[in-house]
Amino acid sequence: MAKFTDRFDRQKNKISFYLTGLLQDACPDQLFARQLPDILNDLKPEESDYILDRVNYYNRLSQPFSLPDDAVRKSDFSSAKSKAYYYDMRRVVRYFPDDIRFSPMFGDIVEVPEQPHFLKSRPIARNNVPDNANSVLLKLNSVRHYYHLKDELAFEQKADRAVWRGKIYKQWRQTFVTRFHDHPLCDVGHVDTKKPDIPGLKAFMGIRDQLKYKYIISIEGNDVATNLKWIMASGSVAMMSQPKYETWFMEGRLEPGVHYIGLADELADLEEQLEYYNQHPDEVRQIIHNANQHFQQFMNHDRERLISLLVMKKYLELSGQI
């Protein structure tokens, strides 16, 4: 029943997203363009530092630049490659003139382009990672990455175990599942029915069933871990190694022991961390509180729209278009 309910809720969320996109596309852009001055002027003094900090986090460009050859004119922008990315991008560019040009790159992008582009994800600039300024972030593919459920269970009602389900198309996922699929402190398994010879093949488990556990493991795939956002919105705690990629969710600002339980790169210390935090539940509750606070900042629709528009405005200014 939980499996059916999860899939029904996901489908309902998708239908709402695409219907909203269709309806908004049917409205003339001039209606949105007229609203732009009022929206930009709604930058409240008490929030200005916070908002501008986020704008400059997503758009780290600081010097004028020339548009790449693949820049598309807004009037020619289409949904041919991906409707999910298209509708999110359109929610921003529709406020600006028809002749603006911009360069989007859709999909799981893990490298920084040589010229400025709009992307969903980028490498986090730390240690030996080069500057990522040419990767300008917007809240793209939000229908997939910002879906979450209300957690009905109190922390005390959850099992003292760690859970994970997913596909094992990456070697580090195979290694993890092989090691922990039968561990007594874990309910870990993969759902790749085409790889039955890999130990740990188990049934699909939806979000509602995973929320019955205190600890939910988050593992990056092609780029960011899709489940991290709904975990941090819940009453369970995320367990993961230090993230390598970031999105609009600002994964680069998450701290182990503050927003999530940190694990070694190979997750080898999972058992040790579970044993420690099972003995220190108050520390877990504080981490969950901090994670919830981080998640909630992305739920203010008007503020998120303002930040997105300022990210685009900065891009257009530095490219000499406005």
RAPELIN-V772633 format. One line per field, one symbol per residue. psi: psi as a letter, one per 20 degrees, with the letter a starting at -180 (. if undefined). burial: I if it has 16 or more other C-alpha atoms within 10 Angstrom, else O. Layout:
BEGIN
psi = ???
burial = ???
END
This chain:
BEGIN
psi = ghgggghghgggggggghggggghhipphhhhhhigghghijophiigggghghgiggnjqiqqqqqrhjpqqgiiprjhgohghghhhhigiiirqhjqqroqoqanpjqpqhqpqprhqrqpnqdjprpkhinpprnqlhhgijprqpoipqgiiqqlrqqpqaqliqhhggggghhjhkphjqmprrkniiliipqjprqqorgghhiiqhpppppqdhdrphigghgiiajrqpprrpqiqqahilhijppqigiropqrhjkhjggghghghhimhhhghhggggggggghijiogghhgggghhggggghghjkh.
burial = OOOOOIOOOIOOOIOOIOOOIOOIOOOOIOOIIOOIOOOOOOIOOOOOOOIOOIIIIIIIIOOOOOIOOOOIOIOOIOOOOOOIIIIIIIIIIIIIIIOIIIIIIIIOIIOIIOOIIIIIIIIIOOOOOOOIIIIIIIIIIIIOIIIIIOIOOOIOOIIIIIIIIIIIOOOIIIOIIIOIIOOOIIIIIIIIOOOOOOIIIIOOIOIIOIIIIIIIIIIIIOIIIIIIIIIIIIIIIIIIIIIIIIIIIIIIOIOIOIIIIIIOOOIOOIIOIIOOOOOOOOOIIIIIIIIIOIIOOOOOOOIOIIIIIIIIIIIIOIIOOO
END
